[in-house]
Amino acid sequence: MADVVLYTKTYCPFSKECKEFLEERGVEFDEKVLDNDPATLAEMEAKTGERKDTPQVFVNGHHIGSFDDLKALDQTGKLNKLLKR
């Protein structure tokens, strides 16, 4: 199974939708919540080229992008390949 990491904010509706999307597909993920955590925010920004929007998705250490990017991969069938399903 792939290593999936999400950087999220609790008040972000896109973060919530992304988590639900992955949960519905049975994909386990590690969630890093950015609320009031400047160190984790700085970590995410460093890994994403200073992006501040959430969620930011990583699969096996590779930056996928936002929830829209994840959905686009799913629509083309590439997400299952990344997740090794």
Biotite code that builds the C-alpha atoms (Angstrom):
import biotite.structure as struc

atoms = struc.array([
    struc.Atom([0.000, 0.000, 0.000], chain_id="A", res_id=1, res_name="MET", atom_name="CA", element="C"),
    struc.Atom([1.161, 3.525, -0.769], chain_id="A", res_id=2, res_name="ALA", atom_name="CA", element="C"),
    struc.Atom([2.278, 6.036, 1.821], chain_id="A", res_id=3, res_name="ASP", atom_name="CA", element="C"),
    struc.Atom([-0.239, 8.913, 1.639], chain_id="A", res_id=4, res_name="VAL", atom_name="CA", element="C"),
    struc.Atom([0.213, 12.159, 3.577], chain_id="A", res_id=5, res_name="VAL", atom_name="CA", element="C"),
    struc.Atom([-2.286, 15.023, 3.712], chain_id="A", res_id=6, res_name="LEU", atom_name="CA", element="C"),
    struc.Atom([-1.585, 18.507, 5.014], chain_id="A", res_id=7, res_name="TYR", atom_name="CA", element="C"),
    struc.Atom([-4.954, 19.860, 6.138], chain_id="A", res_id=8, res_name="THR", atom_name="CA", element="C"),
    struc.Atom([-6.741, 22.556, 8.096], chain_id="A", res_id=9, res_name="LYS", atom_name="CA", element="C"),
    struc.Atom([-9.715, 21.583, 10.256], chain_id="A", res_id=10, res_name="THR", atom_name="CA", element="C"),
    struc.Atom([-11.835, 24.472, 8.946], chain_id="A", res_id=11, res_name="TYR", atom_name="CA", element="C"),
    struc.Atom([-11.070, 23.836, 5.263], chain_id="A", res_id=12, res_name="CYS", atom_name="CA", element="C"),
    struc.Atom([-13.994, 22.249, 3.389], chain_id="A", res_id=13, res_name="PRO", atom_name="CA", element="C"),
    struc.Atom([-11.650, 20.932, 0.680], chain_id="A", res_id=14, res_name="PHE", atom_name="CA", element="C"),
    struc.Atom([-9.542, 19.158, 3.305], chain_id="A", res_id=15, res_name="SER", atom_name="CA", element="C"),
    struc.Atom([-12.680, 17.512, 4.665], chain_id="A", res_id=16, res_name="LYS", atom_name="CA", element="C"),
    struc.Atom([-13.811, 16.443, 1.175], chain_id="A", res_id=17, res_name="GLU", atom_name="CA", element="C"),
    struc.Atom([-10.374, 15.057, 0.357], chain_id="A", res_id=18, res_name="CYS", atom_name="CA", element="C"),
    struc.Atom([-10.303, 12.951, 3.522], chain_id="A", res_id=19, res_name="LYS", atom_name="CA", element="C"),
    struc.Atom([-13.803, 11.631, 2.795], chain_id="A", res_id=20, res_name="GLU", atom_name="CA", element="C"),
    struc.Atom([-12.787, 10.850, -0.808], chain_id="A", res_id=21, res_name="PHE", atom_name="CA", element="C"),
    struc.Atom([-9.834, 8.771, 0.381], chain_id="A", res_id=22, res_name="LEU", atom_name="CA", element="C"),
    struc.Atom([-11.753, 7.103, 3.217], chain_id="A", res_id=23, res_name="GLU", atom_name="CA", element="C"),
    struc.Atom([-14.538, 6.045, 0.829], chain_id="A", res_id=24, res_name="GLU", atom_name="CA", element="C"),
    struc.Atom([-11.883, 4.308, -1.271], chain_id="A", res_id=25, res_name="ARG", atom_name="CA", element="C"),
    struc.Atom([-10.311, 2.624, 1.737], chain_id="A", res_id=26, res_name="GLY", atom_name="CA", element="C"),
    struc.Atom([-7.064, 4.578, 1.428], chain_id="A", res_id=27, res_name="VAL", atom_name="CA", element="C"),
    struc.Atom([-5.161, 5.003, 4.678], chain_id="A", res_id=28, res_name="GLU", atom_name="CA", element="C"),
    struc.Atom([-3.370, 8.321, 5.143], chain_id="A", res_id=29, res_name="PHE", atom_name="CA", element="C"),
    struc.Atom([-1.342, 10.279, 7.638], chain_id="A", res_id=30, res_name="ASP", atom_name="CA", element="C"),
    struc.Atom([-2.946, 13.651, 8.345], chain_id="A", res_id=31, res_name="GLU", atom_name="CA", element="C"),
    struc.Atom([-0.814, 16.627, 9.330], chain_id="A", res_id=32, res_name="LYS", atom_name="CA", element="C"),
    struc.Atom([-3.098, 19.371, 10.653], chain_id="A", res_id=33, res_name="VAL", atom_name="CA", element="C"),
    struc.Atom([-1.751, 22.885, 10.155], chain_id="A", res_id=34, res_name="LEU", atom_name="CA", element="C"),
    struc.Atom([-4.039, 24.704, 12.607], chain_id="A", res_id=35, res_name="ASP", atom_name="CA", element="C"),
    struc.Atom([-1.881, 26.754, 14.989], chain_id="A", res_id=36, res_name="ASN", atom_name="CA", element="C"),
    struc.Atom([1.234, 24.788, 13.985], chain_id="A", res_id=37, res_name="ASP", atom_name="CA", element="C"),
    struc.Atom([3.722, 27.090, 12.275], chain_id="A", res_id=38, res_name="PRO", atom_name="CA", element="C"),
    struc.Atom([6.419, 24.396, 12.112], chain_id="A", res_id=39, res_name="ALA", atom_name="CA", element="C"),
    struc.Atom([4.185, 22.008, 10.158], chain_id="A", res_id=40, res_name="THR", atom_name="CA", element="C"),
    struc.Atom([3.011, 24.862, 7.926], chain_id="A", res_id=41, res_name="LEU", atom_name="CA", element="C"),
    struc.Atom([6.647, 25.742, 7.173], chain_id="A", res_id=42, res_name="ALA", atom_name="CA", element="C"),
    struc.Atom([7.341, 22.058, 6.439], chain_id="A", res_id=43, res_name="GLU", atom_name="CA", element="C"),
    struc.Atom([4.441, 21.926, 3.950], chain_id="A", res_id=44, res_name="MET", atom_name="CA", element="C"),
    struc.Atom([5.455, 25.184, 2.277], chain_id="A", res_id=45, res_name="GLU", atom_name="CA", element="C"),
    struc.Atom([9.029, 23.940, 1.854], chain_id="A", res_id=46, res_name="ALA", atom_name="CA", element="C"),
    struc.Atom([7.819, 20.707, 0.251], chain_id="A", res_id=47, res_name="LYS", atom_name="CA", element="C"),
    struc.Atom([5.268, 22.360, -2.059], chain_id="A", res_id=48, res_name="THR", atom_name="CA", element="C"),
    struc.Atom([7.114, 25.406, -3.344], chain_id="A", res_id=49, res_name="GLY", atom_name="CA", element="C"),
    struc.Atom([5.486, 27.767, -0.837], chain_id="A", res_id=50, res_name="GLU", atom_name="CA", element="C"),
    struc.Atom([1.888, 26.710, -1.471], chain_id="A", res_id=51, res_name="ARG", atom_name="CA", element="C"),
    struc.Atom([-0.398, 27.683, 1.392], chain_id="A", res_id=52, res_name="LYS", atom_name="CA", element="C"),
    struc.Atom([-3.697, 26.177, 0.198], chain_id="A", res_id=53, res_name="ASP", atom_name="CA", element="C"),
    struc.Atom([-5.020, 22.951, 1.673], chain_id="A", res_id=54, res_name="THR", atom_name="CA", element="C"),
    struc.Atom([-5.178, 20.110, 1.372], chain_id="A", res_id=55, res_name="PRO", atom_name="CA", element="C"),
    struc.Atom([-1.790, 19.269, -0.083], chain_id="A", res_id=56, res_name="GLN", atom_name="CA", element="C"),
    struc.Atom([-1.438, 15.604, -0.995], chain_id="A", res_id=57, res_name="VAL", atom_name="CA", element="C"),
    struc.Atom([1.676, 13.441, -1.145], chain_id="A", res_id=58, res_name="PHE", atom_name="CA", element="C"),
    struc.Atom([1.862, 9.835, -2.326], chain_id="A", res_id=59, res_name="VAL", atom_name="CA", element="C"),
    struc.Atom([5.077, 7.933, -1.609], chain_id="A", res_id=60, res_name="ASN", atom_name="CA", element="C"),
    struc.Atom([6.825, 11.254, -0.969], chain_id="A", res_id=61, res_name="GLY", atom_name="CA", element="C"),
    struc.Atom([5.755, 12.684, -4.344], chain_id="A", res_id=62, res_name="HIS", atom_name="CA", element="C"),
    struc.Atom([3.761, 15.933, -4.246], chain_id="A", res_id=63, res_name="HIS", atom_name="CA", element="C"),
    struc.Atom([0.434, 15.367, -6.020], chain_id="A", res_id=64, res_name="ILE", atom_name="CA", element="C"),
    struc.Atom([-1.006, 18.817, -5.336], chain_id="A", res_id=65, res_name="GLY", atom_name="CA", element="C"),
    struc.Atom([-4.435, 19.809, -4.093], chain_id="A", res_id=66, res_name="SER", atom_name="CA", element="C"),
    struc.Atom([-7.689, 17.856, -3.905], chain_id="A", res_id=67, res_name="PHE", atom_name="CA", element="C"),
    struc.Atom([-8.498, 18.942, -7.465], chain_id="A", res_id=68, res_name="ASP", atom_name="CA", element="C"),
    struc.Atom([-5.233, 17.387, -8.633], chain_id="A", res_id=69, res_name="ASP", atom_name="CA", element="C"),
    struc.Atom([-6.024, 14.180, -6.753], chain_id="A", res_id=70, res_name="LEU", atom_name="CA", element="C"),
    struc.Atom([-9.493, 13.979, -8.336], chain_id="A", res_id=71, res_name="LYS", atom_name="CA", element="C"),
    struc.Atom([-7.989, 14.556, -11.790], chain_id="A", res_id=72, res_name="ALA", atom_name="CA", element="C"),
    struc.Atom([-5.633, 11.618, -11.255], chain_id="A", res_id=73, res_name="LEU", atom_name="CA", element="C"),
    struc.Atom([-8.584, 9.489, -10.187], chain_id="A", res_id=74, res_name="ASP", atom_name="CA", element="C"),
    struc.Atom([-10.570, 10.410, -13.308], chain_id="A", res_id=75, res_name="GLN", atom_name="CA", element="C"),
    struc.Atom([-7.708, 9.358, -15.583], chain_id="A", res_id=76, res_name="THR", atom_name="CA", element="C"),
    struc.Atom([-7.132, 6.084, -13.711], chain_id="A", res_id=77, res_name="GLY", atom_name="CA", element="C"),
    struc.Atom([-3.646, 7.130, -12.619], chain_id="A", res_id=78, res_name="LYS", atom_name="CA", element="C"),
    struc.Atom([-4.514, 7.361, -8.932], chain_id="A", res_id=79, res_name="LEU", atom_name="CA", element="C"),
    struc.Atom([-4.961, 3.608, -8.545], chain_id="A", res_id=80, res_name="ASN", atom_name="CA", element="C"),
    struc.Atom([-1.555, 3.063, -10.149], chain_id="A", res_id=81, res_name="LYS", atom_name="CA", element="C"),
    struc.Atom([0.052, 5.480, -7.702], chain_id="A", res_id=82, res_name="LEU", atom_name="CA", element="C"),
    struc.Atom([-1.720, 3.774, -4.820], chain_id="A", res_id=83, res_name="LEU", atom_name="CA", element="C"),
    struc.Atom([-0.628, 0.383, -6.214], chain_id="A", res_id=84, res_name="LYS", atom_name="CA", element="C"),
    struc.Atom([-4.186, -0.928, -6.354], chain_id="A", res_id=85, res_name="ARG", atom_name="CA", element="C"),
])
